[in-house]
């Protein structure tokens, strides 16, 4: 049932999140760090999440905004990979929470990326996989017809 802001109540949230298979979220939560996620696993996750986000009507720009923030952090590390700071990566979580608080349709993305951010903060190699995952989500979202 919509609340006074027109948002779905708890049932609507639960249904949107359930459409992203639990094994996707569990595969991210159970890996030590994202660098150990194979390319084929990463692509499979990105495709399923990208399609789901398109199906629920999330706009590409909402995902790209977050990707842009991740890339800004990456630019800080590119000059010296030894200066990698997992704390900066963890600070992406409040940005994602803010976006999810503003737009209900971002919550399923948050369900996937929240544990991925934790794993992506472990090393520069894991952080690069986090970037590849988000880029893949954007690509498949667009592929399945997601718009701005």
Secondary structure, DSSP 4 states (H G I P E B T S, - for coil): ---TTS---HHHHHHHHHTS-HHHHHHHHHSS-GGGS-HHHHHHHHHHHHHHHHHTT--HHHHHHHHHHHHHHHHHHHT-GGG--HHHHHTHHHHHHHHHHH-GGGHHHHHHHHHHHHHHTS-HHHHHHHHHHHHHHHHHHHHTT---
